[in-house]
């Protein structure tokens, strides 16, 4: 039987295609979160972390604690699409540990924020001018989430990006609950 002639797709065909596509994308993101959590030792970590981050970022007085992050390295990581014409996204990756801890952590900060950690100056070296980078900041102020020990840079844009990231993950999780129900209702209506 041809999919276009199937009774389910007779009414609201484009809307149903969009809902099915959304369901498959949400399912893919959900499963990748479970696999990532499984690799870190807790399969439900990918499900709990967005809730905890959203809770902490919504109530910073209660769930966020100010701390200092000792920077070991900071570098720029670029991601781009498959084609050369695709736009490149830049992320500043910061590696180090909290001031009174030996556990190594990593913070990913969207954008080119390397100027926070290094300053460049022009220097004469063998009759050539070159940029020389010197470390500017050995530690930065961060906010530590008391619920899951996630770290957020003390920067308004970074905090907003992390909150949006948590909300988008929550949307994906809730859509996995609602999309099958909507599709079943539409299936029942198409049979009548």
C-alpha angles and dihedrals in degrees: 000000000000114000092227091058094048111119091235092063100045096093126040091002098167093045091052091048089052092050092049091049090049090050093053094046091048091048091051093051091045093051092046088053090052092049091048090051091048090053089053092050100258116078092195092053091094089055099043100043098069091050092049094045093048091048092049095045091048093051104031095162091060105035108025124078124193115239141155124250117209107218118222097171138354125189142159120254119194125203122191139171127256096269124066090233092061116107118255122231118211125208128183109222114203120192126188142086141272116273097256098031137077095205110114116231137179129216121196112205118188115236136023102304099150090118087074091066107028135034123205128213134177113253133182111237121171092339090308128106114230135171112249119198120212127184113259104176125036094181136019133200113254137173116235119209108230092206100058107000093248114158127225125189113241092251125115095222092048091051091049091049091051092048091050089049090053092047092050091051090049089050091054091050094049092044089058087061097044104038097064090049092051091046091050091050090050090048091053091048092049091053092056 
